[in-house]
Amino acid sequence: MTLSQQRRFTTPEPDETLDSLAARARPDLDLATAIELIRGWNLHIFLMRRPRGLLLGGDVVFIEPPLI
């Protein structure tokens, strides 16, 4: 059986902010672009949570778009 390709993700480090996570997870992009992409791929974190954008250690943060 062949395993299917999985979408890349990461989990936040202790006390990590969105800015530092974006810089760590997507160093290939400028920071503003990386932040906007991560927000768009993780609406479950950035729309529903208060305060908005609070990262918890158990969060699964996708760092690439959905696989088609």
Phi, psi and omega in degrees: 000134178265132177284143178279156178294138181251149177289133181289143179211169175216171172239149182293145172284164177304132179060023180282141176262169177300319180300312182289325176295316179298318179295322181286315187279330183229063181292348179283348182245157173291155190301315182299318179294315180300318180297312181296319179295315180298319176301315182294329181273354185226052182301333179299336179267317193266351176253325188265339189267144174236129355292149184303130177086004178296125180259133178249152183302333180271000181292141169260116183248112179287136182244016173209162183291165177302144177278140180258000000 
